[in-house]
């Protein structure tokens, strides 16, 4: 790839406004990853051509609209919605109200700041702007306006579904997580997610968990080790598996061991494990596991399997440190949000 082609690709990938970059950084989101995900979503809508319906019916008009909550919940995904608006420009064609193309947009560097001298051309006009009215992680009520978009009606309609897809899905995860976090509040236990995420959306889904008051477990296979039953069987036992992983892992890597029984908990502790996943244990057995670990310093226990919101507090009250809830990311219902138009011209 030539240097010129690399610059063009950077512009296509990172055509984000300064405010959007600021919001993404504040959220702890990698702007390159977000840009890729948003572009993949936009390409699904525009791969067959421009929005012929909107171009035929609302071209030349401007509109202002608000994303409005239809039900109570917790907002997540606001900065991602801003990225949708920013990156939409490249898909609009003549309806986008720009003549310079995406190559006129500023190029952020690796920190998210626009490169020196890379300012929008005088002939470039953003077809639509967006303003966050509510911060991510905020509890919202039905009727609350969360985000306002205004500008070219074709652009607003082009952004609508992609914005709502991200916002409703991520806000659904945040809302569900908040319900779990509220259920265990005051017990000392924390709700955590798993790797049961949709391909390509892990970073955003786990971000939504944080917005709802939960914590993230490992982001991938390499940032922590989790010794599960298949690993134990292959290694010839828990102690052998722990030794093998410790020998292969980088110093300081967290090694968590899945245990189904109290005997396995004892074996894991004897092998030096200090992070234990208690799999499908009823509350009385969880309490026994907690009691067994009291003789060891620095042990963390995570309950997993068979967890429901209705029994979350009972499980948390056993003394475990974490509740592992895969359903946060794989089964949360979307939060009902809609785009309401307040004016057209």
N, C-alpha and C positions, 0 to 999 in steps of 0.2 A: 504494500500500500504506500502510495506517495505521501509526502508531508502534506500536500494540499488536500488529498483525500482524507487524511487523518483529521485535519482541522474541520472539514465539512462534516465528518461523522461526529466529531465532538459537538459541533453546533446542533446537529440534529438530535443528539442524545441529551444534551444539557441546555436546551433552550429554555431555562427557567429564570423567572424574574428574581431580583434580589430579595424581595420580601418572602417569596416562596422558599428560597434557599435558607433564609434565616429561620423560618418556621420549621423546616425539615431538620435543620441542625438542632434547634431547641428541643425537638421531639426525639432526638437520638436516632434519626433515620438517615441512612446513607442516600444522598441525592442521586447518585448514579444508579443504585438499585431501584429506587422509586421511579426514576425516569424510564428504566427498562420495562418495569411492570406496567406503568401507565401507557407506554407506547404499544405494548402488546395488546392491551385492552382496546385502545383506539383503533389499532389495525384490524381487530375483529369486526368493528363497525364499518370501517371505511375500505376494506379490502375489495369490495365489489363496486366501489365508486362513491361519488359524493352523495350527500343527502338530497336526493332529487325532490322529495316531498317538501322539505323546508325551503329549498331553493325556488320551488315553483309557487309557494304560497306566502312566504314572509320575507323574501329578499328585499333589501333596502330599508327594512324597518329596524328599529331598536327596541329593546325590551329590558325591563328590570324584573328580577324574580328572586324569591327567597326559598332556600331549602328549609322546610318547616317540619317539626316533629309531629307525627300523628299520634304518638303515644309516649309515655314516660320512659326514660332510659338514660344511658350514658353515651355521650358523643365520643367518637374516635374516627380519625381519618381526615380531619379538616385540612392539614397540609397536603395530603394526597389529592384532595379535590382541587386545591390551588394548582398543583402540578398538572392535573387534567386540563384546566383552563389554559395554562401556559403552553402546553405541548400540542393542544388542539390545532393551533395555527397552521401547522404543516400539512393538515389534512383537509383544509377548507377550500383550496383552489381560489377562484375569483371571488367567492363569497366571503373570504376571510378579511377583506379590507386591507390588504397589504400588497406592496409592490416589490419590496426588497427581498422577500422570502426569508426562510429561517436563517440563511447565511448572514442576515443583518442583525441577528440577535446577539446579545453579549455572551461570551464564552466564560463560564466559571472555571477556575482552576481547581486543583485537588482539594482546596479548603472550602470551595463553594463560592469564592469571591470572583467577580468578573475580572478577566485578564486585563492588563494595562492596555489602554487604547481600544478595547473591544466594547464599543458602545453602540446602541441601536442606531441604524441609519435614519436620516431625517425623513425618509419615505416609508418608514415602517410604523404602522399604527396597530396597536393591539385590538383585535376584533371584539374582545370581551374581557372584562375585569371581574375579579372576585374578591370579596372581603369576608374574613371570618368574623362572625358576631359572637361566637361562643368558643371557648377554649376546649380542646380535647380533654377528656376526663371529667367534664362537668356533667352533673345530673341535669337533665332537661325534662320539661313537662310538655304534654300535648299542646300544640299551638305555638310553641317557642320557635322563633326564627333563628337559624343556626349559621347560615351563610348566605350572602347576597351576591348575585351575579348581574351584570348589566352590560349592554352593548349590542352588537349585531345579533339580530334575532336568529339568523341561521347558525351562528356560532353557539349561542346559548342552547338552542335545541340540539346541536351536535354534541355538546358537552353533557347534557342532562342525564342520559342514561348511564354513561360511564361514571360520572360523579356519584350518582345515587347507588350504583352497584358497589362501589368502594365504601361509601358512607354507611349504607344500610348494613352491609356485611360486617364491617369493622365495629360499628356501633352496637350491633347485636352481640358480638363477642365481648365488648367492654361491658355491656349491660348485664350479661350473664355472669361475667367474672365479678362484677360488683355485688350481685346477689349472693355469690359464694363468699366473698370477702366479708360482707355484712353478717352472714350466717356464723362465721367463726370469730368475729370481732371480740377481743377481750380474752381469748383463750391462749394467745401466744403463737398459735399455728398460722401458717401462711398458705394460701392457695397457689399452686404452680401448674403450668401447662406441660405439654408433652411435645413430641415430634409428630404427632398425628395432625398434620397440617396439609393444606392444599398445595400441590406442586407450584412453585413460583411465588406463593403468597406467604411463606413462613415468616419473613421479617415483619410484614405488615400485621399478620395475625397475632404474632407474639407482642408486637407493639400495642395492639388493641387490648391484650391481656393486661399489660402494664397500665393502660389508661383506666381499666376497671378496678385497679387495686391489687392485682395479682403479681406474681413474679414468674420469670422465665426459668425453665429448666435448661438443659443444654440446647444450643442452637443447631448443632450438627453432631456428627459422630466423633469429632476430634477435640472438642473443647472440654469434654469430660468423658470418663469411662463408665459404662454401665454393664456390669457382669450379670447376665440373665441366665435362665435355665439352660438354654442351648449351649452357652459358653461353658457352664459348669459341667454339663454332660461331656462336651468335647475335651475338656481339660482333665477330667477325672475327679472332679470334686471342687468345692468352693475354695479351699486353701490353695489347691494347685492353680486354679483360675486366677486368684488374686495375685499369687506369686508371678505368674506369667505376664499379667497385665502390668504389674509394677516394674518388672524387668524391661518391658518394652516401651512403657510410657515415659514421657518427659518428666523431669522432676517437678513435683508440686501439682501434677494433674489430679483432680478429684477422681477417686475410684469408688463408685457406688455398687453395692451388691444386692441383687434381688433375692429375698428369702420368703419361702412359703410356710415355714414352721419355726417354732422357737429353737429347735435343735440347730437349724440352719443359721439362725441369728447367732447362737453361741459359737458355731464354727466360723462364721464370718468375723466375729469379734476376735476370736483367737488368732485368726489369720492377719489381724491388724486392720481390718476394714473399719472405717469410722463414719461411713455414710451407708445406710441400709434402707432398702426399699422393702416395705412390708406388704406383700402381695396378697390381696383377698383375705385378709384376716378380720374376723369379727372383733367388735370392740373389746370383749374380755381378753382376747389373745393379744390385741394391741397393747392393752394395759400391762400384760405380762411381759411383752417385749420391752416396753419402756422400763419396767422394773429391772429387767436383766441388764440393760445397758447402763444403769446408774453407777455401776462399779468402774466404768470406763470414761475417761475424760474426752470431751470434744466429739462425742458421737451424735450424729444427726439421723433422725428417723423420718421416713416419708411413707405415708399410707397410700396405697394404690389399689384400685379394683373394687367394684361393688359400691362405689361412693355415689351418693345421691344428695341433692340439696337438702332433702328432708332429714338425712342422718349426718350431715356435715358437722354440726356442732357436737354431736355425741362422739364422733371420731376425733375431732379436734381436742375434746376434753380428756382424751386418754393420755395426752402428754406428747403426742407426736409433734414434730416440728413443721411438717409440710403435708398437705393433701394434694396428691397428683390427680389432676382432672383432665383427661383427654378430651372430654366433651366440650370444653371451652372453645376449642378451635374446630372440632369436626362436627359438632351438632348444635351450635348456638343458632337460635332463630334470629332472622334479620330484625333490626329495629325499623319500624314503619316510618319512613320519611318521604316527603314529596316536594316537588318544586311548584310553588305557587307564584303566578305572575301578577305583579302589582301595577304594571303600566306598559304600554306599547306606543310607538310613534312611527 
